[in-house]
């Protein structure tokens, strides 16, 4: 077995080569595969370029703290390149405290978003597990647009009272079958409105399909054969929503966030992840449902590890 000192040196060389190659690709005007697919904004590109300048003292005084902060801002905005570069700083203690756990979490995040070098870097940390840095922890719960969330006894006016005739047909089906899944029709309608705006033929760029926008894995998980069939799609979406409500012990904001971004992402961030799309989605669902909690069946699944530690949403004063 390789001595620990030699193994550490080998790991450092791998990180250095991966970091240098990644920087060269970025400096040449390209981005990582994930960044390219996500069409990063100029502000993200600028933040990463500034972070590199501060990290290496190129044209500005060298300041790893500023570099790490800029990388973190860009990583929160979805940049796999920034997550990788920040992980590399933690892995090698480049001006910030060495922390293999944080490095591992950042490399995992970058790898999950398609970064070309992150998986190799993560593998060299072995079985180390950790959490993302504080700067990437969940943001406060999203504000409700017009008024505080209502208690269960008074959710306010029905936001679906004036649906078009075609959408009313879908509402009647939801009213019919949602209670059988333990889901209040109003919550199901809120998710449908946020997902597809009642378009049974909707298909997203991520291949989410139908009224409740089921991706193939979710459709398979809940035995949906035809995601474009209204009833089949609703049954799959309602089954998933029932599972999420049980998993997060009735907390609507967490269930909605997981419906949009996946329960693994919500668990990793220990709350609503700091993705603009997900936060806007949660706000939309809460605006329509107007309740922080929903009844759930605890026998459906064991609770998430964060279900008892994270409380989101606002109770009425």
Secondary structure, DSSP 8 states (H G I E B T S, - for coil): ---HHHHHHHHHHHHHHHHHHHHHHHHTT---HHHHHHT--HHHHHHHHHHHHHHHTSSS---HHHHHHHHHHHHHTT-HHHHHHHHHHHHHTSSS---HHHHHHHHHHHHHTT-TTHHHHHHTTTT------GGGS-------SSS--B-TT---S-TTTT--HHHHHHHHHHHHHGGGGT--HHHHHHHHHHHTTT-TT-B-TT--BTTTTB-HHHHHHTT-S-TTSHHHHHHHHHHHHHHHHHHTTTBHHHHHHHHHH-HHHHHHHTSS-S-HHHHHHHHHHHHHH-BSB----TTSS---TTTTT---S----
